[in-house]
Amino acid sequence: MNWAGMQLTEKECRAAAVSSVSLAQATQVAGLQQNGRRWVCQRCGERQLRALPAGGQYCPSCVGLDRITSGTTLYRFAAPPITWQGQMSWQGVLTPAQQEAQRGVLASVAAGRDHLLHAVTGAGKTEMLFAVAAAVLRQGRRVAWATPRVDVVRELAPRLASAFQGTPLVARYGGAPWPSVDAQLVVLTTHQLLRYRQAFGLIIVDEVDAFPYPQTPMLA
């Protein structure tokens, strides 16, 4: 299913050409739901909603994707395990220091912990994470590689396609075509992660100190 793990509005479902059969199988939830005295956006978690002139409310934080209002329905699609038919085709060799850092990340992922990999530009962070991503892919789970900028998505996608030959991969950013395959590896801008819910066994977030993370509390 091309939209496995995604949560989409009705408008987005039409744009993605989601079939009526798939829509019937999706879980439908109200885009805004009440939690105590506050209404909460079910896509991004925003609680500071704004009033609409004709009545009702909308979420201002994720409005750039598609507006979530009091009358919006979100369609949530399951993300069943997917057998990895590809391989890690990258044949590079890590330095001892890189291997030590990689082992730390692998241990954290195996334990279900977050892990901060801090290194200067050009230190090979991407290559250090190839084996980590491969370990998750072998388990039949999906991997998201998120970055704050579109240009980095466009640069990174072919690198990952080369490093993981035979692995269905899609690139997601504003204006990009909707997924045409059931991708096990998704390279995307961070905002596009809001279109996914419980879809990934591993989320790699690049450049966590860069714009727009510090200026956008909801991305935390």
Secondary structure, 3 states (H helix, E strand, C coil): CCCCCEEEEHHHHHHCCCCHHHHHHCEEEECEEEECCEEEECCCCCCCCEECCCCCEECCCCCCCCCCECCCEEEECCCCCCCCCCCCCCCCCCCHHHHHHHHHHHHHHHHCCCCCCCCCCCCCHHHHCHHHHHHHHHCCCCEEEEECCHHHHHHHHHHHHHHCCCCCEEEECCCCCCCCCCCCEEEEEHHHHHHECCCCCEEEECCCCCCCCCCCHHHC
